[in-house]
Amino acid sequence: MEVIQMVDLQGQYKKIKSEVDDAIQRVINEAGFINGPAVANFQSELASFTGSKFVVGCANGTDALQIALMALDLKPGDEVITVPFTFISTVEVIRLLGLKPVFVDIIPDTFNMDVSQLKSAITERTKAIVPVHLFGQCADMESILQIAQQYNLYVVEDACQAIGATVTFSDGTVRQAGTMGTIGCTSFFPSKNLGCYGDGGALFTQDETLAKKIKMIASHGSAVKYHHDCVGVNSRLDAIQAAILSVKLKYLNAYTEAHRKAAAFYNHHLSRCSALEIPVTAPFTTHVYHQYTLKLLQPKRDQVQMELKSQGIPTAVYYPVPVHLNMGYRDLDYAEGSFPVTETLASQVLSLPMHTELNEEQLSFIVENLLNAME
Ligand SMILES: *Cc1c(COP(=O)(O)O)cnc(C)c1O
């Protein structure tokens, strides 16, 4: 049996090696390293794939979130509502810009924003909501957009884990993760569902003025060279990464299917174990299984992880510490117990290997050993 990994980037590369190698060579031949044609090509391909009017590449997903918030002209002290159960970037950029993160808890089934708590978190200083489409399924965007409209708030989607996931609205329209809010953000970190071979990210918007502003902020606040209309950052999608992404985008639907197939295998074989809960997908969204995350209903996660590790099966905990309980975020003054669902889940979640190259032999081996470890 092939060695089991959380993510198998080498196995995936082998199958597209000649295409990727050619694409990289082409960028080197044309020397269009910075904002070359490879970047423009990928941006327009991603726009048609997602149905987004505008796509602007940038250096990584964290920058995408920061640039999005900068483009909305928020003032220090303005409040941004998000969740404490996410990768740190979501909240880090809010703090970096001197804004105030305000948390609402998540739903225990889907790990996404509990929209029923949104209204009570809104104050006069609230300017934006940042829902996170965690693990590959979308937050309840229809409700979030409704509330945002009612209170005149921006919505910045953190779609770093959910590229390719869709939401079906009650009027029947279907929209992709990242393209529903004022601005959407994604990451091409290697292990993401559409990952490059280094860092990369992108922003989505349907608003031309905002798209121009985003582009300007990402290039030193400049639309015309050496004229700086605002304070910006230097955050570009590397041309070699863009060329790789153009190749991989053609396979994204197949990759998503591979994730779903692995998830279906896990679901089928793990659903009968009463000591754990398999992932639940909300009815309005599809799931691209960036992570396959279980809830262990017994307090022996460390032991289960250790037993699996001894069999050569890696697992991971996303995320062991809720954002508000991290040392660097204690000054937000959210005491332990502030977000009981998040805090409970942080001690229960366990993510299994999930990638495009998992075969049935590996999946069976993982399931068998996990069921043994749970006994
Ligand atoms: C990966 C990720 C980010 C950050 O993306 P980078 O490209 O690593 O900067 C932000 N938010 C979430 C939810 C992520 O998973």
Ligand as a Chemical Component Dictionary entry (heavy atoms), coordinates in Angstrom:
data_LIG
# 
_chem_comp.id                   LIG 
_chem_comp.type                 NON-POLYMER 
_chem_comp.pdbx_formal_charge   0 
_chem_comp.three_letter_code    LIG 
# 
loop_
_chem_comp_atom.comp_id 
_chem_comp_atom.atom_id 
_chem_comp_atom.alt_atom_id 
_chem_comp_atom.type_symbol 
_chem_comp_atom.charge 
_chem_comp_atom.model_Cartn_x 
_chem_comp_atom.model_Cartn_y 
_chem_comp_atom.model_Cartn_z 
_chem_comp_atom.pdbx_ordinal 
LIG C1 C1 C 0 -5.764  28.931 4.143 1  
LIG C2 C2 C 0 -6.723  29.870 4.766 2  
LIG C3 C3 C 0 -6.487  31.240 4.808 3  
LIG C4 C4 C 0 -5.181  31.870 4.406 4  
LIG O1 O1 O 0 -4.678  31.530 3.179 5  
LIG P1 P1 P 0 -3.077  31.690 2.898 6  
LIG O2 O2 O 0 -2.982  31.552 1.427 7  
LIG O3 O3 O 0 -2.415  30.579 3.646 8  
LIG O4 O4 O 0 -2.670  33.012 3.385 9  
LIG C5 C5 C 0 -7.467  32.059 5.324 10 
LIG N1 N1 N 0 -8.619  31.563 5.796 11 
LIG C6 C6 C 0 -8.873  30.240 5.791 12 
LIG C7 C7 C 0 -10.173 29.763 6.325 13 
LIG C8 C8 C 0 -7.923  29.352 5.305 14 
LIG O5 O5 O 0 -8.179  28.046 5.334 15 
# 
loop_
_chem_comp_bond.comp_id 
_chem_comp_bond.atom_id_1 
_chem_comp_bond.atom_id_2 
_chem_comp_bond.value_order 
_chem_comp_bond.pdbx_ordinal 
LIG C1 C2 SING 1  
LIG C2 C3 SING 2  
LIG C2 C8 DOUB 3  
LIG C3 C4 SING 4  
LIG C3 C5 DOUB 5  
LIG C4 O1 SING 6  
LIG O1 P1 SING 7  
LIG P1 O2 DOUB 8  
LIG P1 O3 SING 9  
LIG P1 O4 SING 10 
LIG C5 N1 SING 11 
LIG N1 C6 DOUB 12 
LIG C6 C7 SING 13 
LIG C6 C8 SING 14 
LIG C8 O5 SING 15 
# 
